[in-house]
Amino acid sequence: MATETGNIANTAYTDDNIKTLEGVEHIRRRPGMYIGRLGNGDDPGDGIYVLLKEVADNSIDEFSAGFGKQIIINVTEKEASVRDFGRGIPLNSVVKAVSVLNTGGKYDTKGYKKSVGLNGVGLKAVNALSSYFYVEAYRDGQSSYAEFREGKLTDSGMRPTKEKNGTFVRFIPDDHLFVDYTYRTEYVESLIKNYSYLKKGLCLNLNGTQYKSENGLLDLVRDSMSETPLYEPIHLSGEDIEIVITHGNSYGENIASFVNGQNTRDGGTHLAALREAVAKTLKEFYKTNSKKDFAPEDIRQGIIGAVSIQIQEPNFEGQTKTKLGSTYMWETDTTNEDGSHTYDKGPTIRSFVNDFVKTNLDNYLHIHKEIVPVLQEKIMSSEQERKEISGIQKKTKERNKRTNVYNRKLRDCRLHYNDKLPEAKKHLKELTSIFITEGDSASGTITKARRADTQAVFSLRGKPINCYKESRKKVAENEELSLLINALGVEDDMEQLRYNNIIVATDADDDGMHIRMLVLTFFMKYYPDLIRRGHVHILQTPLFRVKNKKDIRYCFSIDEKEKAVKELKSGVEITRFKGLGEISSAEFVDFIGEDMRLDKVKLSDEESIAEIMEFYMGDNTIDRQNFIRQHLRSEAELEDVNI
């Protein structure tokens, strides 16, 4: 340590150490600041989809401003292009618009009143992070084009054209940044479908297939529902707001949310406002008309729907814009002739949504009276179940406190996220994780290796029950799962989740895989929102350690192991890890650090939870047996190290 300090002290710090990054070089150096994660296309949140969306958003904004009714999008495995028929980028500004940071046409509300891309970064990020980028704008018989490689201009000019007005962008993401990437069709299709639902009348052509919606969010909800709703979806539309709600028999809440056409997967102020407004309106409706006083959580249980609002200059949390942070419908700062400023704020998003829902949902229920008893029965059923579960959970919690079981099962992190956490520190929640593992050996290894400030460990005792065919009451009576619910903090509301990442960490053997499936079944049935919002992961741990006298390699698959054997050549020793407890805590530190390998558990809105659970956890069918034979390696194969 003394030597390191001495080296730092003796290092010269001069004017030569101060660097200015020109053009879009900063984006290439720090891509995460602009597009979030890089990735390879296996996750819908990966950067290559953000690049496509940034380009498409500009075309969507043109349509929203009243220009161009068609957008043509072509996507192959490695490249994408977008052609709109809007006004086209002003010809003399094409190069600046795609290569000079903080340059754009959306800094005031004259050109784009309710736009997604407002920070002057979008196209610049696409350009900077592409090995090849081409843009051409067409305006009144003239075009202006520019070609870039790795963000550096290689060609530009103007020429006459017969093309209709609009803009064309083609780009190839840089495979040095997005290693081994591939555009996955299902993720691109989902993006385009959402655009069509949110922009009624817009025709989107993706690789020759046309997407167009006539009923907006109503089409989205109908197309994505995996169960029959208890009543016909309620569709309410007004200026700058559109909502659809219904109920099903599944657990949790499944409400998609959008702002100015942007899919806010992580919600935000508008989704929170809708949840509050629906619960408040229905509570008052039934209290007035049926003398029933329902709790908000019972009203929202099983709700399915979508909300879309349009606001001026939205403030998103993060460049990837998955959570709305704005408080007001608009905020303006006008510079007066004398240099002074006039500030103006519109209504809060909360009050805007609440007023709209209160008036329109209440009116709808008075007109469509056939819905009232169906919805009331659903709420009463949820209420009865919740009260039963609450009583069981209370008794279980008290019993476990007396026997100190809870403290033995949960080794919490030092940061506790609950209602007592100061508001200023709540942003740190995204750093926290909880590992769900089985057995003293595995939990002991992880506990010793973890980062105690932000990583917690929950230890299961043996295999939890199969929740698929069990009642919610039976699950609440189960000590293991009841304690897990309590540890996560989601007894009453998923918004109280104490950890951002829930990581299932089980042994790489048959028992470990079975425990993993049982835990995932529990989340899928009773807390599907945790999966939909990307909180649930599976920890990848090495299957093999391959070493010789000079080097050690940890391998997560047979292919990696065989490659390591060839590269290390002679004197190779191979260890097959069957359990997490076999890996020393000193080794395990590397596997749960910043570069730990996590497989995110995915569940799209279109997938039927009931069908998935029936396939994996229902009766042992021939289809499931064939699936296992085709996709899973046996223990014998893993033991055969082929040295």
Secondary structure, DSSP 8 states (H G I E B T S, - for coil): -HHHHHHHHHS---GGG-----TTHHHHH-THHHHS----SSSTTSHHHHHHHHHHHHHHHHHHTT--SEEEEEE-SS-EEEEE-SS---GGGHHHHHHSTT--S-SSTTT-SS-S--SS-HHHHHHHTEEEEEEEEEETTEEEEEEEETTEEEEEEEEE--S-SEEEEEEEE-TTTSTT----HHHHHHHHHHHHHHSTT-EEEETTEEE--SSTHHHHHHHH-SS--SS--EEEEETTEEEEEEE-SSSS-EEEEEETTEE-TT-BHHHHHHHHHHHHHHHHHHHHHS-----HHHHHTTEEEEEEE--SS--BSTTTT-SB---BS-EEEEE-TTS-EEEEE--BHHHHHHHHHHHHHHHHHHH-TTHHHHHHHHHHHHHHHHHHHHHHHHHHHHHHHHHTHHHHHEE--S---STTS-GGGGGGGGG-EEEEEESHHHHHHHHHHS-TTTEEEEEE-S----GGGS-HHHHHH-HHHHHHHHHHT-SS-GGG-S-SEEEE---SSHHHHHHHHHHHHHHHHH-HHHHHTT-EEEE---SEEEE-SS-EEEESSHHHHHHHHHHH-TT-EEEE--SGGGS-HHHHGGGGSTT--EEE----TTS-HHHHHHHHHSS--HHHHHHHHHH---HHHHH----
